[in-house]
Amino acid sequence: MKLRYILTAIASGVLLLAGCTHEYEISTLDQIKVSQSYISIPVSGNATVVTLDATTNWELTAEEQADDVAEDGGNFVYNKVDLPEWLTVTPTSGDAGRFELSFSAGALDDPTAGREANLVIRVLDENGNNTGIKQHLIVRQGEIAASAATCQEVIDGPDGKTYIVTGTCTSIGNTQYGNWYLNDGTGELYIYGTVDATGQYNWDSFNIEVGDIVTVQGPKLTYGSTIELVDVKVLSVTKSLLQSVATEFTVTKAGGSVEAQFIVKGDGLEFTVPEEISSWISISDVANKTNEDGDAVTAVTINVAPNDGEARVAAIEFSSTSSDGTSTATVTITQEGNISERTVAELLASEPNDVNYYRLTGKVSDIVNTTYGNFDLVDATGSIYVYGLTATKQESNDKSFSTLGLREGDILTLVGTRDEHNGDPQVGGPAYYESHIGHTDATIAEVLAAAEDDTYYMVTGTVSDIVNTTYGNFDLTDETGTIYVYGLTNAPVDSNDKSFSSLNVKEGDVITIIGKRSSYKGDAQFGGAYYLKHVTEE
């Protein structure tokens, strides 16, 4: 059943910023400070002066799109790019102190044929080595033709090109230079600097608040993995009638209530509970109140029923309307669910999502990162890459992998999401640890002398007398003795899955396997064994 509510909004001029989940942090350089990072040279070619305050050695060059720093023996190296012929900058290097940088160019014959250069000031150490710390500058003379684009089209487009983009201000990070986020539904851009017609940072003059629809014009720059529009000009601002204060929630399996909060500037608050979520989502109260921060808000109490299935997500759209138009905001509720058991093959067949968590068990293989815990997990059905493992459930990787004592060959049970990177499937979340079964390094003599129990031993020896190529029965010999291997599989299994032939193991190969001490009619043997690695005899 659809439910519809309209509540007259209370007047409020107070702005509360919505929480920002973007991981990019605003860079404030202690070593290099410039009076402006957007430099406009007059069409006549007269010089523009920028003040630079440096606490260390520095160097100014042009920067090309592929000019990413790379670590080399502790230092950062880069391809030095000369300034464009039309641009003169003095000075282009110096040590600690205050400098007046002059940017000049020849007069433009055609004022509409503008030109632009992307520059960078690099911080150097006392030996003149590049530290990897840099300040970006954009120098423009005349007008650059701008292309109207969506956020995604900017993301896919080339650096240096100037775009006109319209979207919603989702959060504001810095009001000195005007750093904020713009989202139009196709993607999100970081606005790194907002300037007025004179090229100065003058944030208060723009009157931009979270929720406002803003049209900006500026050049694209890629800084690390962040796509930016730098030192944009504001072309228009449409004020929002509805600002989100609290609209994203995570609820446990047991259910409960959450309170969404809005600042409503239109004639009222309107929303509908979609039929597809009405069986577990309901509204019990809508009221005007003052929240714990002392701000006047409209509060909506949303009830979430208990969940006996997998995790689920609900979205409810809210809107406020006036004669100037309509503004919308979405409340998102993620409810935790049961953790489903999956084989690797079943997980690979699932669609990627960051809501449902799955439990997997397999052997640890090919650990490539011992800080974050990146490795392959292999069971009888396949192999999948685990992109990070933590000791407990975490929002982001806390580098606790090393505390788990995991080794290649251990039997691990973990919980994680079905993720992918560049189309390649992986376990994400990050995944977190539940339990594992370790193993003891041993010689064959030590295994022969051991008790028959659930202890796993890792042994290395030479394969001989393969008597069954379906199940993998053979003798294994090292310098201390020989033991009969009663079946070998690719991964730990409850019963032999006939995977031995896929291992391409031959007599004379040196193989490392993991298994238990067992016996048959009093004769010692290696049982429940699974493969780790082998070397074929030349």
C-alpha positions in Angstrom: 0.0 0.0 0.0 1.3 3.5 -0.9 1.4 6.1 1.9 1.6 9.8 1.2 2.3 12.6 3.6 2.5 16.4 3.3 3.7 18.5 6.2 3.9 22.3 6.2 7.6 23.2 6.5 9.1 25.4 9.2 11.2 28.3 8.1 14.9 27.9 8.6 17.9 29.7 7.2 20.4 27.4 9.0 22.5 25.2 6.8 23.6 21.7 7.9 26.0 19.9 5.7 25.2 16.3 4.7 27.8 13.7 5.6 30.4 13.1 2.9 31.6 9.6 2.3 34.1 10.6 -0.4 37.6 9.4 0.7 39.5 12.2 -1.0 41.0 14.6 1.5 41.6 18.3 0.7 45.3 19.0 0.2 46.7 21.9 2.1 50.4 22.3 1.5 52.6 23.6 4.3 55.6 23.8 2.1 54.1 25.8 -0.8 51.4 28.4 -0.6 50.3 30.5 -3.6 47.9 33.5 -3.6 45.9 31.9 -6.4 46.1 28.7 -8.4 44.1 30.1 -11.4 46.1 32.8 -13.2 44.4 34.9 -15.8 46.7 36.8 -18.2 45.1 39.9 -19.9 44.5 39.6 -23.7 47.0 42.5 -24.1 49.7 40.2 -22.6 50.5 42.3 -19.5 52.0 40.3 -16.7 50.0 38.8 -13.8 51.9 38.5 -10.5 51.2 35.7 -8.0 52.8 35.5 -4.5 54.5 32.3 -3.6 55.5 31.5 0.0 57.9 28.5 0.2 59.5 26.8 3.2 61.8 24.6 1.1 63.3 24.3 -2.4 60.8 24.3 -5.3 60.6 24.1 -9.1 57.9 25.2 -11.6 57.3 23.3 -14.8 54.5 22.3 -17.1 52.7 19.1 -16.4 51.3 16.7 -19.0 48.4 14.3 -18.4 50.7 11.2 -18.0 53.0 13.0 -15.7 52.4 10.8 -12.6 55.1 10.5 -10.0 56.7 7.1 -9.3 58.8 6.0 -6.5 62.4 5.1 -7.3 64.8 4.2 -4.5 63.0 6.4 -2.0 62.8 9.5 -4.4 60.1 10.5 -6.8 61.0 10.8 -10.5 59.1 12.5 -13.3 59.4 13.6 -16.9 60.2 17.3 -16.8 58.0 19.2 -19.3 59.1 22.6 -20.6 56.7 25.6 -20.4 54.7 26.3 -23.7 56.4 28.7 -26.0 53.7 31.4 -25.6 54.1 31.6 -21.8 56.9 33.2 -19.8 57.2 32.7 -16.0 59.9 34.2 -13.8 61.3 32.8 -11.6 60.8 29.1 -12.2 62.8 27.8 -9.2 64.0 28.9 -5.8 64.6 28.0 -2.2 62.7 28.9 1.0 61.2 32.4 1.1 58.6 34.7 -0.5 58.6 35.2 -4.3 56.6 37.2 -6.8 56.0 35.0 -9.8 55.4 36.9 -13.0 53.2 35.2 -15.7 53.2 37.0 -19.1 52.5 36.3 -22.8 52.3 38.1 -26.0 49.1 39.9 -27.0 46.3 37.9 -28.5 45.3 38.9 -32.0 42.0 37.2 -31.6 40.5 37.6 -28.0 38.2 34.6 -28.7 41.1 32.3 -29.5 42.2 31.7 -25.9 44.9 29.5 -24.7 45.7 27.6 -21.5 48.5 25.8 -19.7 48.6 23.4 -16.8 51.6 24.0 -14.6 52.8 22.5 -11.4 55.1 23.6 -8.6 57.1 20.7 -7.1 58.5 20.6 -3.6 62.1 19.5 -3.5 64.2 18.3 -0.6 67.6 19.8 0.4 69.4 17.7 -2.2 67.1 18.9 -5.0 65.2 15.6 -5.2 61.5 15.6 -6.0 59.4 14.8 -2.9 56.2 14.0 -4.8 54.4 17.0 -3.2 53.1 19.4 -5.8 50.8 22.4 -6.3 48.8 22.6 -9.5 48.3 25.9 -11.4 46.2 26.8 -14.4 47.2 29.7 -16.6 44.7 31.1 -19.1 44.8 34.0 -21.6 41.6 34.9 -23.3 38.5 32.9 -23.5 38.5 29.1 -23.9 35.5 27.6 -25.6 33.7 25.4 -23.1 31.7 22.2 -23.8 28.4 21.4 -22.0 28.8 18.0 -20.4 27.6 15.6 -17.8 29.8 14.7 -14.9 30.5 11.3 -16.5 31.4 12.9 -19.8 33.9 15.1 -17.9 35.3 12.0 -16.1 35.8 10.3 -19.5 37.2 13.4 -21.2 40.7 14.7 -21.5 42.5 16.8 -18.9 42.8 20.5 -19.7 39.5 20.8 -21.6 37.0 23.3 -20.2 33.5 22.1 -19.4 30.2 23.6 -18.4 28.4 21.2 -15.9 25.2 21.4 -14.0 24.6 19.3 -10.9 23.7 19.3 -7.2 26.1 20.5 -4.5 26.4 17.3 -2.3 28.9 18.6 0.3 31.2 21.5 1.0 34.7 20.9 2.2 36.5 24.3 2.2 35.0 27.8 2.2 38.3 29.6 1.9 39.0 28.5 -1.7 35.6 27.0 -2.5 36.2 23.2 -2.6 33.0 21.1 -2.9 31.4 18.2 -4.7 29.0 18.4 -7.7 26.8 15.4 -8.6 24.4 15.2 -11.6 23.4 11.6 -11.2 25.8 10.4 -13.9 28.8 10.8 -11.6 30.5 13.1 -9.1 33.2 15.8 -9.6 35.4 17.5 -7.0 35.4 21.2 -7.5 38.9 22.4 -6.4 38.5 26.1 -6.1 35.7 28.5 -7.0 36.6 32.0 -8.4 34.7 35.2 -9.2 35.0 37.2 -12.4 38.4 38.6 -11.3 39.9 35.2 -10.6 39.7 35.7 -6.8 38.4 33.3 -4.2 35.3 34.9 -2.8 33.1 32.0 -1.5 30.5 34.1 0.3 29.5 35.9 -2.9 28.3 32.6 -4.6 25.7 31.7 -1.9 26.1 28.0 -2.6 24.6 25.6 -0.1 24.3 21.8 0.0 21.4 20.8 -2.1 21.6 23.8 -4.5 21.7 23.1 -8.2 24.8 24.9 -9.6 26.1 25.4 -13.1 29.9 25.9 -13.3 32.5 26.3 -15.9 36.1 25.2 -15.6 39.0 23.0 -16.8 39.3 19.3 -15.9 42.3 18.1 -14.0 43.1 14.6 -12.7 44.9 14.6 -9.3 45.8 11.1 -8.4 42.6 9.2 -8.7 40.4 12.3 -8.2 38.7 14.0 -11.1 38.5 17.7 -10.6 37.2 20.9 -12.1 39.7 23.5 -11.0 39.0 27.2 -10.1 35.6 27.1 -11.7 33.4 30.1 -12.5 29.8 29.9 -11.2 27.3 30.5 -14.0 24.1 30.0 -12.1 22.7 28.8 -8.7 19.2 27.4 -8.2 18.5 27.4 -4.4 17.4 24.1 -2.9 14.0 23.8 -1.3 15.0 20.7 0.6 18.3 20.0 2.4 19.3 16.6 3.9 20.5 16.5 7.5 20.2 12.7 8.1 19.2 10.5 5.2 21.5 7.4 5.2 21.1 4.6 7.7 22.2 1.0 8.4 19.9 -1.1 10.5 20.6 -4.5 12.1 18.7 -7.7 11.3 16.5 -7.1 14.4 15.1 -4.0 12.8 14.1 -0.8 14.7 13.4 2.9 14.0 15.5 5.6 12.4 14.8 9.3 12.1 15.4 11.1 8.9 15.8 14.9 9.1 15.4 17.7 6.6 15.5 21.4 6.4 12.5 22.3 4.3 12.3 25.6 2.5 9.4 24.9 0.2 5.7 24.8 0.9 5.8 21.4 2.5 7.4 17.9 2.6 6.0 15.2 0.4 6.9 11.5 0.0 5.6 8.1 -0.8 6.5 4.7 0.5 7.0 2.5 -2.6 4.9 -0.7 -2.6 7.9 -2.9 -3.1 9.3 -2.0 0.4 6.0 -1.4 2.2 6.1 -4.9 3.7 9.1 -4.0 5.9 9.2 -0.2 5.9 6.6 2.1 7.5 6.3 5.7 8.7 5.0 6.3 12.2 5.6 10.1 12.8 6.4 13.3 11.0 7.1 16.4 13.1 8.8 19.7 13.4 11.5 19.8 16.0 14.8 21.2 17.1 17.5 18.6 16.8 20.5 18.0 19.2 22.5 20.6 17.4 19.9 23.2 18.0 18.7 23.3 14.4 15.0 23.5 13.4 14.3 20.4 11.2 11.4 18.3 9.9 11.9 14.8 11.4 10.4 11.6 9.9 10.4 8.4 12.0 10.9 5.3 9.7 10.2 1.8 11.1 12.2 -1.2 9.8 10.8 -4.7 10.4 13.1 -7.6 11.4 14.9 -9.4 8.6 15.2 -13.2 8.3 16.7 -13.1 4.8 19.6 -11.6 3.0 20.5 -7.9 3.4 18.2 -5.5 1.7 18.1 -1.8 0.8 15.2 0.6 0.8 15.0 4.1 -0.9 12.3 6.7 -0.2 12.2 9.9 -2.2 11.2 13.1 -0.5 10.4 16.4 -2.2 9.4 20.0 -1.4 7.7 22.3 -3.9 7.2 26.1 -4.3 6.4 28.5 -7.1 10.2 28.4 -7.9 10.2 24.6 -8.6 10.8 21.3 -6.8 13.7 19.9 -4.8 14.2 16.2 -3.9 16.2 14.1 -1.5 16.5 10.4 -1.0 16.5 8.4 2.2 18.5 5.2 2.0 18.1 2.4 4.5 20.4 -0.7 4.4 19.4 -3.5 6.6 21.8 -6.3 7.5 20.8 -9.9 6.7 21.8 -13.5 7.2 25.2 -14.5 6.0 24.8 -17.1 3.2 27.2 -20.0 2.7 28.7 -20.0 -0.8 31.2 -22.0 -2.8 33.7 -20.1 -4.9 31.8 -21.1 -8.0 28.5 -19.9 -6.5 30.0 -16.6 -5.5 31.5 -16.1 -9.0 28.0 -16.6 -10.5 26.5 -13.9 -8.2 26.2 -10.2 -9.2 28.5 -7.8 -7.6 27.0 -5.9 -4.6 28.2 -4.2 -1.4 25.2 -5.2 0.7 25.1 -9.0 0.9 27.8 -10.8 2.8 28.8 -14.5 2.1 30.7 -17.1 4.0 33.5 -18.9 2.1 35.9 -21.7 3.1 39.0 -22.7 1.1 42.8 -22.9 1.1 44.9 -19.7 1.2 47.1 -19.4 -1.9 49.5 -16.8 -3.4 49.5 -14.2 -0.7 50.6 -11.0 -2.6 50.2 -8.5 0.2 50.8 -9.2 3.9 49.8 -5.7 5.1 46.3 -5.6 3.7 45.8 -9.4 3.2 45.4 -9.9 -0.5 45.5 -13.5 -1.7 43.6 -16.2 -3.6 41.0 -18.4 -1.9 40.7 -21.9 -3.5 38.1 -24.5 -2.9 37.0 -27.5 -4.9 34.9 -25.4 -7.3 37.3 -22.6 -8.2 39.5 -19.7 -7.1 38.7 -16.1 -6.3 40.9 -13.1 -5.4 40.4 -11.7 -1.9 41.0 -8.0 -1.9 41.9 -7.4 1.7 41.2 -9.4 4.9 40.8 -7.9 8.4 40.6 -9.6 11.8 37.1 -8.2 12.5 34.5 -6.6 10.4 35.7 -3.1 9.4 34.5 -0.2 7.1 38.0 0.0 5.6 41.1 -2.1 5.9 42.8 -1.6 9.2 45.9 -3.6 8.3 45.2 -6.3 10.9 45.9 -9.2 8.5 49.4 -9.9 10.0 47.9 -10.5 13.4 45.9 -13.6 12.1 49.0 -15.8 11.6 47.7 -17.1 8.2 50.0 -19.0 5.9 49.6 -20.3 2.4 48.0 -23.7 2.6 45.9 -22.9 5.7 42.1 -23.7 5.5 40.4 -20.4 6.0 36.8 -19.4 6.6 36.0 -15.7 5.9 33.0 -13.5 5.3 32.9 -10.9 2.5 30.9 -9.3 -0.4 30.9 -10.2 -4.1 33.0 -7.4 -5.7 35.0 -6.9 -8.8 37.8 -4.6 -10.2 38.1 -3.8 -13.9 35.7 -6.7 -14.6 37.7 -9.2 -12.6 35.7 -10.9 -9.7 37.0 -10.6 -6.1 35.9 -10.8 -2.5 35.5 -7.3 -1.0 34.0 -5.6 1.9 36.8 -5.8 3.0 36.4 -9.4 3.9 36.8 -10.3 7.5 38.2 -13.4 9.3 36.1 -16.1 11.0 38.4 -19.1 11.6 41.2 -21.1 10.1 42.9 -24.4 10.4 46.7 -24.1 10.3 49.3 -26.8 9.6 52.7 -27.9 10.9 55.8 -28.2 8.7 57.1 -31.8 9.0 59.4 -34.4 7.5 57.9 -37.7 6.5 59.6 -39.4 9.5 57.9 -36.9 11.8 54.5 -37.7 10.2 55.1 -41.4 10.6 55.8 -40.9 14.3 52.8 -38.7 14.9 49.5 -39.7 16.4 46.4 -40.1 14.3 44.4 -37.0 15.0 43.1 -33.8 13.2 46.6 -32.1 13.0 47.5 -31.1 9.5 51.1 -31.5 8.3 52.9 -29.9 5.4 55.4 -32.2 3.8 57.6 -32.0 0.7 58.9 -35.0 -1.2 59.4 -36.8 -4.5 56.4 -38.6 -6.1 56.8 -42.2 -7.1 54.6 -45.3 -7.9 51.4 -43.5 -8.8 48.9 -46.3 -8.6 45.7 -44.3 -9.2 45.5 -41.3 -11.4 41.8 -40.6 -10.7 42.0 -40.2 -7.0 45.8 -39.5 -6.7 47.3 -42.4 -4.8 51.1 -42.6 -4.7 54.3 -42.8 -2.6 56.0 -39.7 -1.3 59.6 -39.8 -0.3 62.0 -37.4 1.4 65.4 -37.9 3.0 63.8 -39.3 6.1 61.4 -41.9 4.7 58.4 -42.8 2.5 54.7 -42.6 3.2 51.7 -43.7 1.1 49.4 -40.8 0.0 45.9 -42.0 0.0 44.3 -39.5 -2.4 45.3 -36.0 -3.3 42.9 -33.2 -4.3 43.4 -29.6 -5.4 41.7 -28.1 -2.4 40.4 -29.4 1.0 37.3 -31.5 0.4 35.1 -33.8 2.5 35.4 -36.6 -0.1 37.8 -37.0 -3.0 36.5 -35.0 -6.0 38.9 -36.6 -8.6 40.8 -33.4 -9.2 44.2 -35.1 -9.1 44.5 -35.2 -12.9 44.1 -31.4 -13.1 47.3 -31.0 -11.1 49.5 -32.5 -13.9 51.7 -34.3 -11.2 54.1 -36.9 -12.5 56.4 -39.5 -11.0 59.7 -37.8 -10.1 58.1 -34.4 -9.4 58.9 -32.7 -6.1 55.6 -31.8 -4.5 54.4 -30.0 -1.4 51.1 -31.2 0.1 49.1 -30.8 3.3 47.3 -33.7 5.0 46.8 -35.8 8.2 48.5 -38.9 9.7 46.2 -41.8 9.1 46.4 -45.6 8.5 44.8 -48.5 6.8 45.0 -52.0 8.4 47.9 -50.8 10.5 49.8 -49.4 7.6 50.7 -45.7 7.9 49.5 -43.3 5.2 48.8 -39.6 4.5 45.1 -39.0 4.3 42.8 -36.0 3.5 45.7 -34.5 1.5 45.4 -31.4 -0.7 47.8 -29.8 -3.1 50.0 -26.7 -2.4 52.7 -26.7 -5.2 55.1 -28.9 -7.1 58.2 -28.7 -9.3 58.4 -31.0 -12.4 61.6 -32.9 -12.9 63.5 -31.6 -15.9 
